């Protein structure tokens, strides 16, 4: 018996799970990647931000339980015509580039996915270039995180330096009753 074609919700979940898989491939699932996944889902499927976040959360669970990528690509291959699959790979590249770094692990997942979807390395490279052209160099969330981390490190260093500088002065002062 031939399985029933996937409905639109299942195809959306499959793409969301693939985006999560790409984001987790380098063992660093950043806030910028989470935000990018939500934005891609919102844009591609006209979802509300809340619906996109709920879909991503469902995809996170599904992705962690799925043993391989084939399950997701099979679902998308059944639901998305070949001439529209480049947009799927572009979405994956936009997630891979969301944290400002392109990892080998992410490349491997996307290369496998593109192949399983029937796309060539050239088509994947063109999708990557399109995603890179649309993506900022570093997302705002990443910049803010780096800035806050730097500020906290400076604050800690200054507090330690002030304490060390004040110790000799405090030791010389007589205690008043």
C-alpha positions in Angstrom: 0.0 0.0 0.0 1.1 3.5 -0.8 1.3 5.8 2.2 -1.0 8.8 2.2 0.7 12.1 1.1 1.8 14.3 3.9 -0.4 17.2 4.9 1.1 20.7 5.0 1.6 20.5 8.8 3.8 17.4 8.6 6.0 19.0 5.9 6.3 22.1 8.0 7.4 20.0 11.0 9.9 18.1 8.8 11.5 21.4 7.7 11.5 22.7 11.2 13.2 19.5 12.5 15.8 19.8 9.8 16.6 23.4 10.7 16.9 22.3 14.4 19.2 19.4 13.3 21.4 21.9 11.3 21.5 24.3 14.3 22.5 21.5 16.7 25.0 19.9 14.4 28.0 21.9 15.8 26.8 21.2 19.4 26.1 24.9 19.9 22.4 25.7 19.6 22.4 29.5 19.9 19.7 32.0 20.6 20.4 33.5 17.2 19.7 30.1 15.5 16.5 29.7 17.5 15.4 33.2 16.4 16.3 32.5 12.8 14.3 29.2 12.8 11.3 31.0 14.1 11.6 33.8 11.5 12.0 31.3 8.7 8.9 29.4 9.8 7.0 32.7 10.2 8.0 33.8 6.7 7.7 30.6 4.8 4.4 29.4 6.2 2.7 32.7 7.3 2.7 31.6 10.9 2.3 33.9 13.9 5.5 34.2 16.0 3.7 32.1 18.7 2.8 29.4 16.2 6.3 29.4 14.8 7.9 29.0 18.3 5.4 26.2 19.1 6.3 24.4 15.8 10.0 24.8 16.6 9.6 23.4 20.1 7.8 20.4 18.7 10.5 20.0 16.1 13.2 20.1 18.8 11.6 17.1 20.5 11.2 15.3 17.2 14.7 16.0 16.0 16.2 14.7 19.3 14.3 11.4 18.9 14.9 10.9 15.2 17.9 8.6 14.4 18.6 10.0 11.0 17.9 12.8 8.5 16.3 10.6 5.9 12.9 10.6 7.7 12.6 14.4 7.4 13.9 14.6 3.8 11.5 11.8 2.7 8.6 13.8 4.1 9.7 17.0 2.3 10.4 15.2 -0.9 6.8 13.8 -0.9 5.3 17.2 -0.2 7.5 19.7 -2.0 8.0 19.7 -5.8 11.7 19.6 -7.0 11.7 23.1 -8.4 10.7 24.5 -4.9 13.2 22.5 -2.8 16.0 25.0 -3.3 14.1 27.3 -0.9 14.3 24.6 1.7 18.0 24.4 1.4 18.3 28.2 1.5 16.3 28.1 4.8 18.8 25.5 6.2 21.7 27.7 5.1 20.2 30.7 6.8 20.1 28.8 10.1 23.6 27.5 9.7 24.8 31.1 9.1 22.7 32.7 11.9 25.4 32.5 14.5 28.0 34.1 12.3 30.0 30.9 12.0 29.8 28.1 9.4 30.7 24.8 10.8 31.8 21.6 9.0 29.1 19.6 10.9 26.4 22.0 9.6 27.8 21.8 6.1 27.7 18.0 6.2 24.0 17.9 7.3 23.0 20.4 4.6 25.0 18.6 1.9 23.3 15.3 2.8 19.9 16.9 2.9 20.4 18.6 -0.5 21.4 15.3 -2.0 18.5 13.4 -0.5 16.2 16.1 -1.8 17.6 15.6 -5.3 19.5 18.9 -5.4 23.1 19.3 -6.7 26.1 20.8 -4.9 25.8 23.8 -7.2 22.2 24.4 -6.3 23.1 24.1 -2.6 26.0 26.6 -3.1 23.6 29.0 -4.8 21.2 28.6 -1.9 24.0 29.3 0.5 25.0 32.5 -1.4 21.4 33.7 -1.3 21.1 33.0 2.4 24.4 34.8 3.1 23.3 37.8 1.1 20.1 38.1 3.2 21.7 37.4 6.5 23.4 40.1 8.6 27.1 39.5 9.4 26.2 38.9 13.1 22.6 38.8 14.4 21.7 41.5 16.9 21.1 38.8 19.6 24.7 37.6 19.1 26.1 41.1 19.3 24.2 41.9 22.5 25.3 38.6 24.1 28.9 39.3 23.3 28.6 42.9 24.5 27.0 41.8 27.8 29.6 39.1 28.3 32.4 41.6 27.8 30.8 44.1 30.1 30.4 41.5 32.9 34.1 40.4 32.4 35.3 44.0 32.7 33.1 44.7 35.7 34.4 41.5 37.5 38.0 42.5 36.7 37.5 46.1 37.9 35.9 44.9 41.1 38.8 42.6 41.8 41.3 45.4 41.0 39.5 47.9 43.3 39.4 45.4 46.1 43.1 44.6 45.8 44.0 48.3 45.7 41.9 49.1 48.8 43.2 46.3 51.0 46.4 48.1 52.0 44.5 51.3 52.8 41.9 49.5 54.9 44.6 47.6 56.8 46.3 50.9 57.8 43.1 52.6 59.0 42.4 52.4 62.7 38.9 51.1 63.5 36.7 53.7 65.2 34.3 52.7 67.9 
